Amino acid sequence: MTSRLSRSTVNTQISASSEPFEMPKITKFKIGLCQLTVTSNKNDNVAHARKLIEAAAKQGASLVMLPEMWNCPYSTDYFEEFAEDFDDKDGSPSFAMLSEVALGNGITIVGGSMPERRKNQLHNTCCVFGPDGNLKAKHSKMHLFDINLPGDISFKESDTFTAGDQPTIVDTDVGRIGIGICHDLRFPELATLYQARGAHLICYPGAFNMSTGELLWELEQRARQVHLSLYVATCSPSRESVGSYMIWGHSTVVGPSSKIVATSGHEETIVIAVVDYSKTRQLREALPLEKQRRGDVYRLVDVHQQKP
């Protein structure tokens, strides 16, 4: 079974559709978000993730999503130890498990994120697998999480990881999906790019902490949705996970009109939600933001370069 990346489906420059909203073949399906508890034992994490993915598939999920750093505690002192070279089949048990379970259950998997070793660098990487078990896309986190709130939290992801430099959008059996990881959610420019390239859904594996989670986790998801009129899904580890800070949790699916389709608390759970793209089309027909957008007035690529 091959798991090599298909260049035609990854980081491609897809033009926006000439139609207001181009419907995929499958317009309604179930998505499963596996909000699992991460331990300091990699083998246990891999086995546990397999169990939850299979449980979500048994509940009817055609698309299953894992959290950021599901095989590794979210802590800089673990990333190097838990990293895998995805081109080394024998040395990548996490990668291999995702391929096997996608094939075995005939589902699409947005595989959260894992520390990836590539050319002597570490990346925070999300892998997307199709129902045939093949790797369809890889997204390396573009916006690294560096924060310093005195008396609250200090964390610098850029000390360990190298940032990705490519947006990732991939055609799947359940529509065109844009991929972001955690802090990527904070940047509307990336989401806007995905919408312009015809995305139906944006998936953000994440691990917001207690401070940023309470203030921004749901707000940012709903903002991306209401701005772009597409589905947004996030998946977090549970709060009981091992790591350098406490995780907010609350894995969520946001649908048309910025409504919460399904969400969780902070404990380990599987969130099952129905995604219905016909509702997206209805909203876009009722409120045609694309036709109203004034591209002749503002240019996203120039907005930070113009002087007052």
C-alpha positions as CSV (number, residue, x, y, z in Angstrom):
1,M,0.0,0.0,0.0
2,T,1.5,3.3,-1.0
3,S,1.3,6.4,1.2
4,R,3.3,8.8,-1.0
5,L,2.0,12.3,-1.4
6,S,0.1,13.1,-4.6
7,R,1.5,16.4,-5.8
8,S,-1.7,17.1,-7.7
9,T,-3.8,17.4,-4.6
10,V,-1.5,19.3,-2.2
11,N,-0.8,23.0,-2.0
12,T,-2.2,23.5,-5.5
13,Q,-3.1,26.9,-6.8
14,I,-6.9,26.3,-7.2
15,S,-8.8,29.2,-8.8
16,A,-12.1,30.3,-7.3
17,S,-15.1,28.7,-8.9
18,S,-17.0,30.8,-11.4
19,E,-20.2,29.6,-9.6
20,P,-21.4,31.2,-6.3
21,F,-20.9,27.9,-4.6
22,E,-19.9,24.6,-6.3
23,M,-21.5,21.6,-4.6
24,P,-19.4,18.5,-4.2
25,K,-20.7,15.0,-5.0
26,I,-21.4,14.3,-1.3
27,T,-23.4,17.2,0.1
28,K,-24.4,15.8,3.5
29,F,-22.3,13.6,5.8
30,K,-21.2,13.1,9.4
31,I,-17.9,14.4,10.8
32,G,-16.3,13.0,14.0
33,L,-14.0,15.0,16.2
34,C,-11.9,12.8,18.5
35,Q,-11.1,14.9,21.6
36,L,-8.7,12.5,23.2
37,T,-6.4,12.5,26.2
38,V,-2.7,12.6,25.3
39,T,-0.2,10.9,27.5
40,S,3.6,10.8,27.7
41,N,3.6,7.2,26.1
42,K,3.6,7.4,22.3
43,N,2.5,3.8,21.7
44,D,-0.5,4.3,24.1
45,N,-1.4,7.5,22.3
46,V,-1.3,5.8,18.9
47,A,-3.4,2.8,20.0
48,H,-5.9,5.1,21.8
49,A,-6.3,7.3,18.7
50,R,-7.0,4.2,16.6
51,K,-9.7,3.2,19.0
52,L,-11.4,6.5,18.9
53,I,-11.2,6.9,15.1
54,E,-12.8,3.5,14.7
55,A,-15.5,4.4,17.2
56,A,-16.3,7.6,15.3
57,A,-16.5,5.6,12.0
58,K,-18.9,3.1,13.7
59,Q,-21.1,6.1,14.5
60,G,-21.3,6.9,10.8
61,A,-18.6,9.5,10.5
62,S,-17.2,9.7,6.9
63,L,-14.6,12.4,8.0
64,V,-12.8,11.9,11.2
65,M,-10.5,14.6,12.7
66,L,-7.8,14.4,15.4
67,P,-6.4,17.2,17.6
68,E,-3.1,19.0,17.4
69,M,-0.3,16.9,18.8
70,W,-2.4,13.9,19.4
71,N,0.5,11.5,19.6
72,C,2.8,13.8,21.6
73,P,2.3,16.0,24.7
74,Y,2.1,19.7,23.7
75,S,5.4,20.6,25.3
76,T,8.7,21.6,23.7
77,D,10.6,19.0,25.7
78,Y,8.7,16.2,23.9
79,F,8.6,17.3,20.3
80,E,12.1,16.1,19.2
81,E,11.7,12.7,21.0
82,F,8.3,12.0,19.4
83,A,9.0,13.3,15.9
84,E,8.7,11.0,12.9
85,D,10.1,11.1,9.4
86,F,7.0,10.3,7.4
87,D,9.1,8.9,4.5
88,D,10.4,6.2,6.8
89,K,7.5,3.7,7.0
90,D,9.2,1.5,9.6
91,G,10.0,4.5,11.9
92,S,6.6,6.3,11.7
93,P,4.0,4.3,13.7
94,S,1.7,7.3,14.0
95,F,1.7,8.0,10.3
96,A,1.3,4.3,9.5
97,M,-1.7,3.9,11.8
98,L,-3.6,6.8,10.2
99,S,-3.1,5.2,6.8
100,E,-4.2,1.8,8.0
101,V,-7.3,3.0,9.8
102,A,-8.4,5.2,7.0
103,L,-8.3,2.2,4.6
104,G,-9.7,-0.2,7.1
105,N,-12.8,1.9,7.7
106,G,-13.1,3.6,4.3
107,I,-13.0,7.1,5.7
108,T,-11.2,10.4,5.2
109,I,-9.0,11.4,8.1
110,V,-7.7,14.8,8.9
111,G,-4.9,13.5,11.2
112,G,-4.6,16.3,13.7
113,S,-1.0,17.2,13.9
114,M,2.3,15.4,14.8
115,P,5.9,16.5,15.1
116,E,7.5,15.8,11.7
117,R,11.2,15.5,11.2
118,R,12.1,16.7,7.7
119,K,15.6,17.7,6.5
120,N,17.0,18.2,10.0
121,Q,14.1,20.5,10.9
122,L,10.9,19.9,12.9
123,H,7.5,20.8,11.6
124,N,4.1,20.8,13.3
125,T,2.3,18.8,10.5
126,C,-1.2,17.7,9.7
127,C,-1.6,14.7,7.3
128,V,-4.9,14.0,5.4
129,F,-5.6,10.4,4.3
130,G,-8.2,9.2,1.9
131,P,-10.5,6.1,2.2
132,D,-7.9,4.2,0.1
133,G,-5.3,4.8,2.8
134,N,-3.2,7.1,0.7
135,L,-1.8,10.4,1.9
136,K,-3.7,13.2,0.1
137,A,-2.1,16.2,1.7
138,K,0.3,17.6,4.3
139,H,0.0,20.9,6.0
140,S,2.8,22.3,8.2
141,K,1.7,25.0,10.7
142,M,2.3,28.4,9.1
143,H,1.9,30.6,12.1
144,L,3.9,29.4,15.1
145,F,2.5,30.1,18.5
146,D,4.8,32.4,20.5
147,I,3.2,34.1,23.5
148,N,4.4,35.8,26.6
149,L,1.7,36.9,29.1
150,P,3.5,37.7,32.4
151,G,2.1,35.8,35.3
152,D,0.0,33.6,33.0
153,I,1.7,31.8,30.1
154,S,5.0,31.9,28.2
155,F,5.5,29.6,25.3
156,K,7.6,29.9,22.1
157,E,6.9,27.3,19.5
158,S,9.4,28.9,17.1
159,D,12.2,27.7,19.3
160,T,11.5,24.2,18.2
161,F,9.5,24.2,15.0
162,T,10.1,25.6,11.5
163,A,7.1,27.3,10.0
164,G,5.4,26.0,6.9
165,D,5.1,28.3,4.0
166,Q,2.3,26.8,1.9
167,P,-1.5,26.9,2.3
168,T,-3.0,23.5,1.9
169,I,-6.3,22.7,0.3
170,V,-7.3,19.2,-0.7
171,D,-10.2,17.6,-2.7
172,T,-11.7,14.7,-0.7
173,D,-14.8,12.5,-1.0
174,V,-16.6,14.9,1.4
175,G,-15.7,18.2,-0.4
176,R,-12.8,20.5,-0.7
177,I,-11.1,21.1,2.6
178,G,-8.7,23.8,3.7
179,I,-6.2,22.9,6.5
180,G,-4.9,25.1,9.3
181,I,-3.4,24.2,12.7
182,C,-4.2,26.0,15.9
183,H,-2.7,29.5,15.7
184,D,-3.4,29.4,11.9
185,L,-7.0,30.0,13.0
186,R,-6.1,33.5,14.2
187,F,-5.3,34.7,10.6
188,P,-8.3,35.5,8.4
189,E,-6.1,35.9,5.4
190,L,-5.5,32.2,5.2
191,A,-9.1,31.3,5.6
192,T,-10.1,33.9,2.9
193,L,-7.6,32.3,0.5
194,Y,-9.2,28.9,1.1
195,Q,-12.7,30.3,0.5
196,A,-11.5,31.9,-2.7
197,R,-10.2,28.6,-3.9
198,G,-13.5,26.9,-3.4
199,A,-13.2,25.3,0.1
200,H,-16.4,23.9,1.6
201,L,-14.9,23.3,5.0
202,I,-11.8,24.4,6.9
203,C,-10.4,22.0,9.5
204,Y,-8.3,23.4,12.4
205,P,-6.7,20.8,14.7
206,G,-5.7,22.9,17.7
207,A,-4.7,23.1,21.4
208,F,-5.6,26.5,22.7
209,N,-4.7,27.1,26.3
210,M,-7.0,28.2,29.1
211,S,-6.4,31.9,28.6
212,T,-6.6,32.1,24.8
213,G,-9.3,29.3,24.7
214,E,-11.8,31.1,26.9
215,L,-11.3,34.4,25.1
216,L,-10.9,33.4,21.5
217,W,-11.5,29.7,20.6
218,E,-15.2,29.9,19.8
219,L,-15.0,33.5,18.8
220,E,-12.4,32.9,16.1
221,Q,-14.2,29.9,14.7
222,R,-17.5,31.8,14.4
223,A,-15.7,34.8,12.9
224,R,-14.1,32.7,10.2
225,Q,-17.5,31.2,9.4
226,V,-19.6,34.4,9.3
227,H,-16.9,36.1,7.3
228,L,-16.7,33.3,4.6
229,S,-20.0,31.4,4.8
230,L,-18.5,27.9,5.0
231,Y,-18.2,25.2,7.6
232,V,-15.4,25.4,10.3
233,A,-14.4,22.4,12.4
234,T,-11.9,22.3,15.2
235,C,-10.5,19.4,17.3
236,S,-8.6,19.8,20.6
237,P,-7.0,17.4,23.0
238,S,-8.8,16.9,26.3
239,R,-7.9,19.1,29.3
240,E,-6.5,16.0,31.1
241,S,-3.7,15.7,28.5
242,V,0.0,15.9,29.5
243,G,1.9,19.0,28.4
244,S,3.4,22.3,29.4
245,Y,0.1,24.0,29.8
246,M,-3.6,23.3,30.5
247,I,-5.6,22.8,27.3
248,W,-9.0,24.5,26.8
249,G,-10.7,21.6,24.8
250,H,-14.2,22.3,23.4
251,S,-13.9,20.7,20.0
252,T,-16.5,22.3,17.8
253,V,-18.3,22.4,14.4
254,V,-19.6,25.8,13.3
255,G,-22.1,25.9,10.4
256,P,-24.0,28.5,8.4
257,S,-25.0,31.8,10.1
258,S,-22.2,31.1,12.6
259,K,-24.3,28.6,14.5
260,I,-22.7,26.0,16.7
261,V,-23.7,22.7,15.1
262,A,-22.0,20.6,17.8
263,T,-19.4,21.1,20.6
264,S,-18.0,19.5,23.6
265,G,-16.7,20.3,27.1
266,H,-13.1,19.8,28.1
267,E,-13.2,16.1,28.8
268,E,-12.3,13.2,26.4
269,T,-15.2,12.6,24.0
270,I,-16.1,12.0,20.4
271,V,-18.2,14.8,18.8
272,I,-20.4,13.7,15.9
273,A,-22.0,16.4,13.8
274,V,-23.9,16.6,10.5
275,V,-22.3,18.8,7.8
276,D,-24.9,19.9,5.2
277,Y,-23.4,21.9,2.3
278,S,-26.9,22.7,0.9
279,K,-27.3,25.1,3.9
280,T,-24.1,26.8,2.9
281,R,-25.5,27.3,-0.6
282,Q,-28.8,28.6,0.7
283,L,-27.0,31.2,2.8
284,R,-24.8,32.3,0.0
285,E,-27.7,32.7,-2.3
286,A,-29.6,34.7,0.3
287,L,-26.5,36.8,1.2
288,P,-24.2,36.9,-1.8
289,L,-21.1,38.3,-0.1
290,E,-18.8,37.3,-3.0
291,K,-20.7,39.5,-5.3
292,Q,-20.7,42.3,-2.8
293,R,-17.0,42.1,-1.9
294,R,-15.2,45.2,-3.3
295,G,-12.0,43.8,-4.7
296,D,-11.6,47.0,-6.7
297,V,-11.3,49.0,-3.5
298,Y,-9.1,46.7,-1.3
299,R,-6.4,44.2,-2.0
300,L,-5.5,41.7,0.7
301,V,-2.0,41.2,-0.6
302,D,-1.3,45.0,-0.3
303,V,-3.1,45.8,2.9
304,H,0.0,45.6,5.2
305,Q,2.2,47.3,2.7
306,Q,0.3,50.5,2.1
307,K,1.3,53.6,4.1
308,P,-1.2,56.0,5.6
